[in-house]
Amino acid sequence: MNVDKAVLAFAGFVVLLGLALGTYVNAYWYLLTAFAGLNMLQASFTGFCPAAIVFKKLGLRGGCAFS
Protein backbone atom coordinates (compact mmCIF):
# COMPACT_ATOMS: atom_id res chain seq x y z
CA MET A 1 0.00 0.00 0.00
CA ASN A 2 1.29 3.44 -0.84
CA VAL A 3 0.64 6.77 0.88
CA ASP A 4 -2.12 7.80 -1.53
CA LYS A 5 -4.20 4.68 -0.92
CA ALA A 6 -3.61 4.88 2.84
CA VAL A 7 -4.79 8.50 2.93
CA LEU A 8 -7.93 7.65 0.97
CA ALA A 9 -8.67 4.66 3.20
CA PHE A 10 -8.12 6.72 6.35
CA ALA A 11 -10.32 9.57 5.07
CA GLY A 12 -13.08 7.12 4.21
CA PHE A 13 -12.84 5.57 7.67
CA VAL A 14 -13.02 8.98 9.36
CA VAL A 15 -16.06 9.98 7.30
CA LEU A 16 -17.90 6.74 8.09
CA LEU A 17 -16.94 6.95 11.76
CA GLY A 18 -18.21 10.54 11.96
CA LEU A 19 -21.49 9.56 10.34
CA ALA A 20 -21.98 6.58 12.67
CA LEU A 21 -21.14 8.57 15.80
CA GLY A 22 -23.32 11.45 14.66
CA THR A 23 -26.24 9.10 14.14
CA TYR A 24 -25.93 7.00 17.30
CA VAL A 25 -24.12 9.20 19.85
CA ASN A 26 -24.42 12.94 19.31
CA ALA A 27 -25.05 15.19 16.29
CA TYR A 28 -21.88 17.15 17.04
CA TRP A 29 -19.88 14.19 15.68
CA TYR A 30 -20.97 15.31 12.20
CA LEU A 31 -18.34 18.02 12.62
CA LEU A 32 -15.71 15.28 12.31
CA THR A 33 -17.13 14.39 8.90
CA ALA A 34 -17.11 18.08 7.91
CA PHE A 35 -13.49 18.41 9.06
CA ALA A 36 -12.46 15.38 7.01
CA GLY A 37 -14.18 16.79 3.94
CA LEU A 38 -12.59 20.21 4.35
CA ASN A 39 -9.18 18.61 4.84
CA MET A 40 -9.58 16.55 1.66
CA LEU A 41 -10.64 19.67 -0.24
CA GLN A 42 -7.69 21.76 0.91
CA ALA A 43 -5.27 18.87 0.27
CA SER A 44 -6.49 18.67 -3.32
CA PHE A 45 -5.51 22.31 -3.88
CA THR A 46 -2.38 22.62 -1.73
CA GLY A 47 -0.96 19.09 -1.71
CA PHE A 48 -0.48 19.35 2.06
CA CYS A 49 -2.00 16.50 4.07
CA PRO A 50 -1.02 15.77 7.68
CA ALA A 51 -2.11 12.13 7.34
CA ALA A 52 0.23 11.69 4.36
CA ILE A 53 3.14 12.94 6.46
CA VAL A 54 2.31 10.46 9.22
CA PHE A 55 2.00 7.56 6.77
CA LYS A 56 5.35 8.47 5.18
CA LYS A 57 6.99 8.44 8.62
CA LEU A 58 5.45 5.03 9.24
CA GLY A 59 7.34 3.76 6.20
CA LEU A 60 4.77 3.65 3.41
CA ARG A 61 6.11 4.41 -0.03
CA GLY A 62 5.13 7.60 -1.77
CA GLY A 63 2.43 7.85 -4.40
CA CYS A 64 1.47 10.23 -7.19
CA ALA A 65 -0.56 12.69 -5.13
CA PHE A 66 1.56 12.80 -1.99
CA SER A 67 5.13 12.18 -3.06
N, CA, C and O of each residue as an XYZ file, in Angstrom:
268
protein
N       0.860     -1.177      0.000
C       0.000      0.000      0.000
C       0.896      1.225      0.000
O       1.892      1.292      0.720
N       0.514      2.202     -0.832
C       1.286      3.439     -0.842
C       0.554      4.516     -0.042
O      -0.545      4.291      0.466
N       1.176      5.678      0.059
C       0.639      6.768      0.876
C      -0.717      7.231      0.349
O      -1.624      7.505      1.135
N      -0.862      7.320     -0.960
C      -2.120      7.796     -1.534
C      -3.299      6.912     -1.129
O      -4.343      7.406     -0.703
N      -3.120      5.615     -1.266
C      -4.199      4.684     -0.917
C      -4.473      4.694      0.580
O      -5.624      4.582      1.002
N      -3.422      4.828      1.385
C      -3.609      4.879      2.839
C      -4.376      6.131      3.246
O      -5.233      6.068      4.128
N      -4.083      7.261      2.621
C      -4.791      8.502      2.933
C      -6.262      8.379      2.551
O      -7.134      8.791      3.316
N      -6.546      7.821      1.389
C      -7.932      7.649      0.969
C      -8.678      6.701      1.900
O      -9.826      6.959      2.263
N      -8.033      5.608      2.285
C      -8.669      4.660      3.203
C      -8.929      5.305      4.558
O      -9.997      5.120      5.141
N      -7.964      6.053      5.057
C      -8.124      6.718      6.348
C      -9.231      7.769      6.294
O     -10.038      7.869      7.218
N      -9.270      8.552      5.215
C     -10.315      9.570      5.070
C     -11.696      8.920      5.004
O     -12.643      9.413      5.617
N     -11.813      7.834      4.274
C     -13.076      7.116      4.207
C     -13.500      6.590      5.562
O     -14.675      6.659      5.921
N     -12.540      6.060      6.322
C     -12.836      5.569      7.667
C     -13.310      6.696      8.577
O     -14.271      6.524      9.327
N     -12.646      7.843      8.517
C     -13.024      8.981      9.364
C     -14.421      9.483      9.003
O     -15.205      9.822      9.890
N     -14.734      9.532      7.723
C     -16.064      9.982      7.301
C     -17.132      9.018      7.804
O     -18.145      9.451      8.353
N     -16.920      7.723      7.625
C     -17.902      6.742      8.088
C     -18.026      6.737      9.607
O     -19.126      6.599     10.142
N     -16.907      6.886     10.299
C     -16.936      6.952     11.757
C     -17.725      8.171     12.228
O     -18.542      8.070     13.144
N     -17.479      9.320     11.602
C     -18.210     10.535     11.963
C     -19.709     10.403     11.719
O     -20.519     10.877     12.516
N     -20.069      9.763     10.624
C     -21.486      9.555     10.339
C     -22.131      8.618     11.355
O     -23.241      8.875     11.823
N     -21.440      7.537     11.695
C     -21.985      6.585     12.667
C     -22.112      7.225     14.048
O     -23.143      7.086     14.707
N     -21.076      7.919     14.482
C     -21.136      8.567     15.796
C     -22.175      9.682     15.825
O     -22.847      9.881     16.837
N     -22.307     10.405     14.726
C     -23.319     11.450     14.663
C     -24.728     10.894     14.715
O     -25.631     11.526     15.264
N     -24.917      9.720     14.149
C     -26.238      9.096     14.142
C     -26.579      8.486     15.488
O     -27.701      8.645     15.968
N     -25.635      7.793     16.105
C     -25.932      7.004     17.295
C     -25.506      7.634     18.620
O     -25.982      7.214     19.674
N     -24.623      8.631     18.590
C     -24.122      9.201     19.845
C     -24.601     10.636     20.020
O     -25.400     10.930     20.909
N     -24.102     11.530     19.160
C     -24.419     12.944     19.306
C     -24.228     13.612     17.943
O     -23.282     13.296     17.221
N     -25.113     14.524     17.600
C     -25.051     15.185     16.293
C     -23.782     16.015     16.106
O     -23.404     16.306     14.971
N     -23.127     16.393     17.180
C     -21.877     17.149     17.042
C     -20.770     16.340     16.369
O     -19.810     16.925     15.868
N     -20.877     15.028     16.346
C     -19.881     14.194     15.678
C     -19.890     14.407     14.165
O     -18.931     14.039     13.487
N     -20.954     14.992     13.629
C     -20.969     15.307     12.198
C     -19.893     16.337     11.857
O     -19.486     16.453     10.701
N     -19.439     17.074     12.847
C     -18.343     18.022     12.617
C     -17.057     17.295     12.221
O     -16.240     17.842     11.480
N     -16.875     16.071     12.709
C     -15.712     15.276     12.307
C     -15.769     14.976     10.812
O     -14.754     15.048     10.119
N     -16.947     14.643     10.326
C     -17.125     14.395      8.896
C     -16.859     15.669      8.097
O     -16.219     15.625      7.047
N     -17.351     16.802      8.595
C     -17.110     18.076      7.914
C     -15.619     18.409      7.896
O     -15.100     18.886      6.886
N     -14.934     18.160      9.006
C     -13.492     18.414      9.060
C     -12.746     17.549      8.055
O     -11.845     18.030      7.367
N     -13.115     16.277      7.967
C     -12.458     15.381      7.013
C     -12.685     15.866      5.584
O     -11.761     15.856      4.771
N     -13.896     16.286      5.278
C     -14.181     16.790      3.939
C     -13.413     18.057      3.613
O     -12.883     18.202      2.511
N     -13.353     18.974      4.569
C     -12.591     20.207      4.354
C     -11.103     19.923      4.188
O     -10.432     20.559      3.375
N     -10.587     18.966      4.959
C      -9.176     18.613      4.843
C      -8.879     17.991      3.478
O      -7.843     18.279      2.879
N      -9.781     17.141      2.984
C      -9.582     16.554      1.658
C      -9.629     17.628      0.576
O      -8.859     17.584     -0.383
N     -10.531     18.591      0.734
C     -10.644     19.667     -0.245
C      -9.384     20.534     -0.270
O      -8.863     20.837     -1.343
N      -8.896     20.930      0.897
C      -7.688     21.761      0.910
C      -6.475     20.981      0.439
O      -5.591     21.558     -0.195
N      -6.401     19.682      0.729
C      -5.273     18.870      0.267
C      -5.261     18.749     -1.248
O      -4.196     18.649     -1.857
N      -6.443     18.758     -1.860
C      -6.494     18.667     -3.323
C      -5.934     19.922     -3.984
O      -5.423     19.854     -5.102
N      -6.024     21.062     -3.310
C      -5.507     22.306     -3.879
C      -4.057     22.576     -3.472
O      -3.267     23.063     -4.280
N      -3.709     22.264     -2.233
C      -2.382     22.623     -1.730
C      -1.378     21.479     -1.783
O      -0.173     21.721     -1.848
N      -1.856     20.237     -1.755
C      -0.956     19.088     -1.713
C      -0.459     18.789     -0.316
O       0.321     17.855     -0.127
N      -0.894     19.565      0.672
C      -0.477     19.347      2.057
C      -1.522     18.499      2.775
O      -2.699     18.858      2.819
N      -1.089     17.378      3.334
C      -1.997     16.502      4.069
C      -1.253     15.936      5.283
O      -0.289     15.188      5.119
N      -1.687     16.282      6.491
C      -1.016     15.768      7.684
C      -1.001     14.245      7.761
O      -0.024     13.661      8.229
N      -2.069     13.596      7.307
C      -2.113     12.132      7.335
C      -1.038     11.543      6.423
O      -0.433     10.525      6.759
N      -0.798     12.171      5.279
C       0.234     11.688      4.361
C       1.618     11.761      5.013
O       2.445     10.870      4.821
N       1.861     12.802      5.768
C       3.143     12.944      6.461
C       3.319     11.822      7.479
O       4.395     11.235      7.595
N       2.251     11.536      8.211
C       2.314     10.459      9.216
C       2.549      9.116      8.543
O       3.375      8.328      9.001
N       1.830      8.851      7.460
C       1.996      7.563      6.772
C       3.390      7.424      6.175
O       3.940      6.322      6.153
N       3.974      8.519      5.689
C       5.350      8.466      5.183
C       6.323      8.113      6.299
O       7.238      7.312      6.108
N       6.115      8.727      7.480
C       6.995      8.440      8.617
C       6.836      7.014      9.113
O       7.754      6.455      9.714
N       5.669      6.420      8.861
C       5.448      5.026      9.237
C       6.065      4.055      8.227
O       6.052      2.843      8.440
N       6.603      4.588      7.135
C       7.344      3.757      6.202
C       6.633      3.394      4.915
O       7.167      2.609      4.131
N       5.446      3.933      4.664
C       4.767      3.648      3.413
C       5.452      4.387      2.281
O       5.971      5.488      2.468
N       5.451      3.782      1.114
C       6.108      4.409     -0.033
C       5.226      5.498     -0.606
O       4.002      5.451     -0.485
N       5.849      6.465     -1.223
C       5.128      7.604     -1.773
C       4.249      7.214     -2.944
O       4.422      6.148     -3.536
N       3.315      8.074     -3.272
C       2.433      7.846     -4.401
C       2.482      9.041     -5.344
O       3.389      9.869     -5.262
N       1.517      9.122     -6.224
C       1.470     10.230     -7.188
C       1.021     11.539     -6.542
O       1.595     12.595     -6.806
N       0.009     11.466     -5.708
C      -0.558     12.686     -5.129
C       0.293     13.244     -4.003
O       0.515     14.453     -3.923
N       0.763     12.376     -3.144
C       1.559     12.805     -1.991
C       2.937     12.166     -2.069
O       3.205     11.155     -1.420
N       3.796     12.762     -2.863
C       5.134     12.184     -3.056
C       6.150     12.774     -2.108
O       7.320     12.395     -2.143
